[in-house]
Amino acid sequence: MTGASDSVVRPGSTTRAKRKKIRPQPGAPAPVARDAKRVSDHVKGLPAGWRVIARKEFADHVISVRFLVLTIVLGLAAAASVYSTAGLIRDLAASATETPSLFLKLFTVAREGAQIPTFVAFIAFLGPLLGIAFGFDGINGERAEGTLPRLVSQPIHRDDVINGKFVAGLSAIAVIFIALTAVVAAIGILQLGILPKPEEVLRLLVWIIVAVAYVGLWLAMALLCSVLVQRAATSALIAFAVWLALTAFAGLLVGLVAGVFAPAPTGATAAQQIANLSLQENLARLSPGQLFTEATGAILDPSVQTFSIVSLIQVQSEQRAIPSILSFDQSLLVIWPQFVALIAVTAVAFALAYVAFMRQEVRA
């Protein structure tokens, strides 16, 4: 009886023992806190939301028909331009051997009387089409397909959507420009039989950065249109209208405005002519194409020291000698204002698109 009674487990004793075993020690994290910490560590290991969006959008751009068509069109235009320029340089080989940065002439020189403009002139005129093509349906396309509410319901921040789309568009544009520059350089090497110098390679790399910044402005503007306008076709028309106004008709508008505020009639004095030219230059720099053209001319042509016609007139009138060739770092100083202006306008356009998107209702 005594042994049996000793083997009997008293009610509640096992429960108390188990409760005592699972009682947390002082200072030890609670189970819920440990689970939250584990989830937090897992989330920290995941890539940022905008990177996920950018990776997906970049893949869609690269395999899209618009990417292929635009690359082929710009590639054919670049090949035709550089082939014509290479023929001109080869014909003038005897007198062109001592020309500084001869390899860069492939990008900036055109045959006299030829109908084909230079490579950089093609990019200045047709480059904005890349930005418009990759951005005009960035937001309203998702809205029309009904995927925008599902996209923002994912465990990402809302601004990751527009940030990722902008980064993906810039990446696709950079890939196209790198490919086009490589094609032009390869044709030039085959036609001329000369290799670019290290400084010329650096100048080409800087030009690619400037070109991406220039087209990125139009990408930001197209994204702004896609945020503000419900239909993709309407946003594309608005973007194309702005492109034509700032490229095809900018010179005409600048001349008209300068003629009103600083007229230079027949028989005008030198002061009136200089005032008219100065106003035209300042107004022309309101166009992104003019900023890109000036930056391109200075970085690909070491002999360019200034863009101002008024400055050139003053230098010639004072008969001052200026250095004929600029070094690489000096050319960077010359194009710095234009490059900063392009970045600033791009930032303003993207900021407007960002704020408008964050204030919109995206629920179905």
C-alpha positions in Angstrom: 0.0 0.0 0.0 2.8 2.3 0.8 4.6 1.6 -2.5 1.4 2.0 -4.4 0.5 5.2 -2.7 4.0 6.5 -3.4 3.7 5.8 -7.1 0.4 7.6 -7.4 0.8 11.0 -9.1 -1.0 13.7 -7.3 -3.4 15.8 -9.3 -1.8 18.9 -10.7 1.8 17.9 -9.9 2.7 17.2 -13.5 1.1 20.3 -14.7 3.0 22.4 -12.2 6.2 20.7 -13.2 5.7 21.4 -16.8 4.6 24.9 -16.1 7.8 25.4 -14.2 9.9 24.0 -17.0 8.4 26.3 -19.7 8.4 29.4 -17.5 10.6 32.0 -19.3 13.7 33.1 -17.5 14.2 36.7 -16.6 15.6 38.7 -19.6 14.8 35.9 -22.2 12.8 37.0 -25.3 9.2 35.9 -25.4 8.1 33.4 -28.1 6.2 36.1 -29.9 9.2 38.5 -29.9 11.4 35.7 -31.3 8.9 35.1 -34.1 8.7 38.8 -34.9 12.5 39.0 -34.9 12.7 36.0 -37.3 10.2 37.6 -39.7 12.1 41.0 -39.5 15.4 39.3 -40.3 13.7 37.5 -43.3 12.3 40.8 -44.6 15.7 42.5 -44.2 17.2 39.8 -46.4 14.8 40.5 -49.2 15.8 42.9 -52.0 14.3 46.4 -52.0 10.9 46.7 -53.7 12.0 49.1 -56.4 14.7 46.7 -57.4 12.1 43.9 -57.9 10.0 46.2 -60.0 13.0 47.5 -62.0 14.2 44.0 -62.7 10.8 42.9 -64.0 10.2 46.0 -66.0 13.7 45.9 -67.5 13.1 42.3 -68.6 9.8 43.4 -70.2 11.5 46.2 -72.0 14.3 44.1 -73.4 12.1 41.5 -74.9 9.4 43.9 -76.1 8.8 44.8 -79.8 9.3 48.5 -79.2 12.8 47.9 -77.8 13.7 45.9 -80.9 12.2 48.3 -83.4 13.8 51.4 -81.8 17.2 49.7 -81.6 17.1 48.7 -85.2 16.0 52.1 -86.4 18.6 53.9 -84.4 21.3 51.3 -85.4 20.6 51.7 -89.1 20.7 55.5 -88.8 24.0 55.4 -86.8 25.5 52.9 -89.3 24.6 55.1 -92.3 25.9 58.2 -90.6 29.2 56.8 -89.5 29.8 55.0 -92.9 29.4 58.3 -94.7 31.7 60.1 -92.2 34.3 57.3 -92.4 34.4 57.7 -96.2 35.0 61.4 -95.9 37.8 61.0 -93.4 39.4 58.2 -95.6 39.3 60.5 -98.6 41.0 63.2 -96.6 43.5 60.9 -94.9 46.6 62.7 -96.1 45.5 66.0 -94.5 43.7 64.4 -91.5 46.5 62.4 -90.0 47.5 65.3 -87.7 44.0 66.1 -86.7 43.5 65.8 -82.9 40.9 63.3 -81.7 40.4 62.0 -85.3 38.4 59.0 -84.1 35.7 61.3 -82.5 35.1 62.9 -85.8 33.1 59.8 -86.7 30.4 61.1 -84.3 30.4 64.8 -85.0 31.4 65.4 -88.7 29.2 64.9 -91.8 30.1 64.9 -95.4 29.4 68.3 -97.0 26.3 68.3 -99.1 25.2 64.9 -97.8 21.6 64.3 -96.8 22.6 62.2 -93.8 23.3 64.2 -90.6 25.9 63.3 -88.0 25.4 60.5 -85.4 25.0 63.0 -82.5 22.5 65.0 -84.5 20.4 61.8 -85.0 20.5 61.2 -81.2 19.6 64.8 -80.4 16.5 64.6 -82.6 15.4 60.9 -82.3 16.8 60.1 -78.8 13.7 61.5 -77.0 11.6 58.9 -78.7 13.3 56.3 -76.5 12.3 58.0 -73.3 8.7 58.6 -74.6 8.4 54.9 -75.8 9.5 53.5 -72.4 7.4 55.8 -70.2 4.2 56.9 -71.9 2.2 53.9 -70.6 4.2 53.2 -67.4 1.3 54.0 -65.0 -1.9 54.3 -67.0 -1.0 51.0 -68.8 -1.1 49.2 -65.5 -4.3 51.0 -64.5 -6.0 50.1 -67.8 -5.0 46.4 -67.4 -6.3 46.4 -63.8 -2.9 45.3 -62.4 -2.0 48.5 -60.5 -4.2 47.7 -57.4 -2.7 44.2 -57.2 0.8 45.6 -57.7 0.5 48.1 -54.8 -1.1 45.4 -52.6 2.2 43.5 -52.6 4.6 43.8 -49.6 6.4 46.8 -51.1 6.2 50.5 -50.6 3.9 52.4 -53.0 6.6 54.6 -54.4 8.6 51.5 -55.3 6.4 51.2 -58.4 7.2 54.5 -60.0 10.8 54.4 -58.8 11.3 50.9 -60.3 9.8 51.9 -63.6 12.0 54.9 -63.9 15.2 52.9 -63.1 14.2 50.2 -65.6 13.6 52.7 -68.4 17.0 54.4 -67.7 18.7 51.0 -67.8 17.1 50.1 -71.1 18.1 53.4 -72.6 21.7 53.0 -71.3 21.9 49.5 -72.9 20.8 51.0 -76.3 23.3 53.8 -76.2 26.1 51.5 -75.2 25.2 49.2 -78.1 24.9 52.1 -80.6 28.3 53.6 -79.5 29.9 50.2 -79.9 28.5 49.7 -83.4 29.7 53.2 -84.5 33.1 52.6 -83.0 33.4 49.1 -84.7 32.5 50.5 -88.1 34.9 53.3 -87.6 37.8 51.0 -86.7 37.0 48.7 -89.7 36.8 51.7 -92.1 39.7 53.8 -90.9 41.9 51.2 -89.4 42.7 53.3 -86.3 42.0 52.6 -82.6 40.6 55.1 -80.2 43.0 56.6 -77.7 42.3 56.3 -73.9 41.2 59.9 -73.7 38.8 59.4 -76.6 37.3 56.4 -74.9 36.8 58.5 -71.7 35.1 61.2 -73.8 32.8 58.6 -75.3 31.8 57.2 -71.9 31.0 60.7 -70.6 29.0 61.3 -73.7 26.9 58.2 -73.0 26.2 59.5 -69.5 25.1 62.8 -70.9 22.9 61.1 -73.5 21.3 58.9 -70.9 20.6 62.0 -68.8 19.1 63.8 -71.8 16.8 60.9 -72.7 16.0 60.4 -69.1 14.4 63.8 -69.0 12.0 62.7 -71.7 11.4 59.5 -69.8 10.5 61.4 -66.7 8.2 63.7 -68.7 6.5 60.7 -70.3 6.0 59.1 -66.9 4.4 62.4 -65.7 2.0 62.2 -68.7 1.2 58.6 -67.9 0.3 59.5 -64.3 -1.8 62.5 -65.1 -3.6 61.1 -68.1 -5.9 58.1 -67.9 -5.3 56.8 -71.5 -1.9 55.7 -72.8 -2.7 57.0 -76.4 -3.5 60.5 -75.0 -0.3 60.6 -72.9 1.7 59.5 -76.0 0.2 62.3 -78.1 1.0 64.9 -75.4 4.6 63.7 -75.1 5.0 63.8 -78.9 3.6 67.3 -79.0 6.0 68.5 -76.4 8.9 66.8 -78.3 8.0 68.5 -81.6 7.6 71.9 -79.9 11.0 71.7 -78.2 12.9 70.2 -81.1 11.4 71.1 -84.5 9.9 74.5 -83.7 12.2 75.7 -80.9 14.4 77.7 -83.2 11.5 79.5 -84.8 9.9 80.4 -81.5 13.2 81.6 -80.1 13.7 83.9 -83.1 10.2 85.3 -82.8 10.5 86.1 -79.1 14.0 87.6 -79.5 12.8 89.7 -82.4 10.1 91.2 -80.1 12.1 91.9 -77.0 15.5 92.6 -78.6 14.8 93.6 -82.2 17.7 93.8 -84.7 16.2 95.5 -87.8 18.1 96.1 -91.0 21.0 98.4 -90.3 21.0 97.7 -86.6 23.9 98.7 -84.6 26.5 96.2 -83.2 25.0 96.6 -79.7 21.5 95.7 -81.0 22.8 92.7 -82.9 24.7 91.4 -79.8 21.7 91.9 -77.6 19.5 89.9 -80.1 22.0 87.1 -80.3 22.5 87.0 -76.5 18.7 86.7 -76.0 18.4 84.0 -78.6 21.2 82.0 -76.9 19.6 82.3 -73.5 16.2 81.3 -74.8 17.5 78.4 -76.8 19.0 76.9 -73.7 15.5 76.4 -72.3 15.3 73.5 -74.8 16.8 70.2 -73.6 18.0 69.5 -77.1 20.1 72.7 -77.1 21.7 71.7 -73.8 22.5 68.3 -75.1 23.9 69.6 -78.4 26.2 72.0 -76.6 27.4 69.3 -74.1 28.0 66.9 -77.0 30.0 69.4 -79.0 32.3 70.2 -76.1 33.0 66.6 -74.9 33.5 65.1 -78.4 35.4 68.0 -79.9 38.4 69.2 -77.8 38.6 72.4 -79.8 35.4 73.8 -78.4 35.9 76.3 -75.6 32.7 78.2 -75.6 29.2 78.0 -76.9 28.4 81.7 -76.9 28.5 83.5 -80.3 28.8 86.8 -78.4 32.0 85.5 -76.6 33.5 84.5 -79.9 32.8 87.9 -81.4 34.4 89.6 -78.4 37.4 87.4 -78.6 37.9 88.1 -82.3 37.4 91.8 -81.9 40.0 91.9 -79.1 42.3 89.7 -81.2 43.0 87.4 -78.2 44.5 84.0 -78.7 42.8 81.1 -76.9 44.0 77.5 -76.6 43.1 75.5 -79.6 42.7 72.1 -77.8 41.2 71.4 -74.4 42.2 68.6 -72.1 39.7 66.1 -70.8 39.1 67.7 -67.5 38.8 71.2 -69.1 36.1 69.8 -71.4 34.3 68.5 -68.3 34.3 72.0 -66.8 32.9 73.4 -70.1 29.9 71.0 -70.2 29.3 71.0 -66.4 26.5 73.7 -66.5 24.7 71.9 -69.3 24.9 68.6 -67.6 23.7 70.0 -64.3 20.8 71.7 -66.0 19.7 68.4 -67.7 19.9 66.6 -64.3 17.9 69.4 -62.6 15.1 69.4 -65.2 14.9 65.6 -65.1 14.7 65.7 -61.3 11.9 68.3 -61.4 9.9 66.3 -64.0 10.3 63.0 -62.0 9.4 64.8 -58.7 6.1 66.0 -60.3 5.3 62.5 -61.5 6.2 61.0 -58.1 4.1 63.5 -56.1 1.1 63.1 -58.5 1.3 59.3 -58.3 1.5 59.2 -54.5 -1.6 61.5 -54.2 -3.7 59.4 -56.6 -6.2 56.7 -55.7 -5.1 53.4 -57.1 -7.9 51.1 -55.7 -10.0 49.2 -58.3 
